Amino acid sequence: MSYLKSSLVLIINLLSLFVFFDYSLAIHEKAGTMGANFLKIGMSAKATSMANSFTAIYGDINTLNYNPAGLSQIKNKQVYTMYNMWFQDIKHGYLALAIPLSFRDVMGLSFNYLKIDEIRKTNDTYPSGDLSLGTFNASDLAITLSNAFDINEHLSLGINLKVIKEKLANYKTSNLLSGDLGALIKLPFQDLTMGFCILNMGQKIKFEQEKDSLPLTYKIGISSKLFKKNLLVALEINKPTDNELNYRLGTEYTIAKTLALRAGYLSGPEEVRNNITYGLGLKLFKVALDYAFTPFDDLGDTHKISLTTSF
């Protein structure tokens, strides 16, 4: 079967799968009912500033938790670290490593950690909590092993295997296994790329006798590099199983291969209203510094800072 026919078959199958889940799992009334919601938080300052429209991007360690197939085409070892100054004093950090094993095979390893200190306890008298009742802590951890490989010059596949652990006060979950699957198709014109991904497949997470499903999400995206590859435009559609279908648009304009100006727009739940994202990046030699700003209205503004080193 020719490359074109193979690509069309894959696109049709994945689109059919996506449409099927769009209709059969249109259960936005379940918003807020999933477990391990920290997995929804963007782990890349670069991607966040582009509205997390990263399903069809490749050759970048920032793609690791958006579409594992995007690790393909990484030529050098990369180390990535991110700190997220999130609202309500939530501490969120991320560390990742990508290692090319061969021309067509790249491995990745990442650690995603979130912690909330001094959460006020509640009772019937103080439903919003009170210091007199005491406080407790909560934390989440996900360790991810990734692999991306090129089937040929046009098609790349990727997989993430995750171990997830959560703690709430004195309660802990057992180690939970989860996974992501992704694919990228590089079309032979206009640097056009199509991406497909299914995130957070796996077991239900259990606290005591309560079980919650993981935030399963289906994604399809397209990206292109324009104006002598200085302008990157990425568009994608997301279908989380606990919310409505949403659309994301991300842009990045690079000046002199050093300064990157980024902006994005996402449609999403009205209660969030963080539709516009902004950010910038600075690259000097083999070090890249990225920053993202996202407003969350009454919840406050969030700032992400990341550092990527190649060697």
ABEGO torsion letter per residue (X at the ends): XBAAAAAAAAAAAAAAAAAAAAAAABBAAABGABBGAAAABBABAAAAAAGGBAAABBGBAAAAAABAAAABGBABBBBBBBBBBBBGGBBBBBBBBBBBABAABBBBBBBBBBBBBGBBBBBAABAAEBAAAEBBBBBBBBBBBBBBBBABAABBBBBBBBBBBBBBEABBBBBBBBBBBBBBBBBABGGBBBBBBBBGBEBBBBBEABBBBBBBBBBBBBBBBBGGGABBBBBBBBBBAABBBBBBBBBBBBBGGABBBBBBBBBBBAAAGBABBBEBBBBBEABBBBBBBBBAEAAEBBBBBBBBBBX
